[in-house]
Amino acid sequence: MSRDVALEAPLHPLMRHVIERGLQRGFRFFVPDEHHAEVVADFAAARIAFPHQLLTMSSAPASSLHLKVLEPTSEHGRQAIQIHVSHRTGDQLAGAPHCQIHVHDLLPANPEGSTMEVFRRWMNDDSSTEGQASLGGYWCSITDVAEALIRFLAHPTFDDVNYHVSGRRYWSAEETREEFLALARRTDAGRTGNFAIHHLETAQLQSVSVEAVDSANRPPERPDLGSFHRHLEVTTGEGWRPTMPLRQTLMLVLADLEGVTRGVR
């Protein structure tokens, strides 16, 4: 379905993915005039097929949806990207009907943030432990979240609702690091040609153990996904159902880090 969406932060990594998917669904995106040339350059190939769907904010119809991204905010002791959805611009949000979508534990994360810094240390075999012990999460892929946002924007609601999005399964820092390093070592082995049989070994499953209910090792409470899931289920026939495995998501993280290291970005 066609939808007009004004993006106040079109260069945000998540919004780039939203644009990529939305163009194929007939969405028209309006971006700040000062960012229009850069966004058009980023989506030059897509513009061949969709020449009239990336426009300047000054030409946005009054009925357009407006998305404003705030990053990061603290939600339940965790870091979350906060997305305001409204029919008003960011300067007019006060008192206007809107909803907020809080995206938790998104990967790849902000390239300049602490999460990606820990992954960077792991990739560089940095033995520093600062920040690493807490790098567990209900990880969710940027591609899954972007797809869900496009489905939401096709049938939005403005009841001042707070929606929460995250992965369904908690991955501890140890599990995350083990999965990530296995991928990083295979990538490096493929690049250098120093490939060995151990690079094909999969990570061992974590052993099952019994812990007290009040154990300090219990994962943090998962964000409440119910409202977002039910809204998508009612409006699109399918709720919040992330499909990208963590290993594939970590490949995106690794690609982002490799790009930064080589000066691609």
ABEGO torsion letter per residue (X at the ends): XBBBBBBABAABAAAAAAAAAAAAAGBBBBBBAAAAAAAAAAAAAAAAABAAABBBAAABBAABBBBBBBOBBBBGGBBBBBBBBBABBAAAABGBBBBBBBBBGBOBBBAABAAAAAAAAAAAGBABABGAAABBBBBBBAAAAAAAAAAAAABBBBAGBBBBBBBABBBBAAAAAAAAAAAAAAAAAAAAGBBBAAAABBBBBBBBBBBBAABAABBBBBBBAAAAAAAAAAAAGBBBBBABBAAAAAAAAAAAAAAAAAGAX
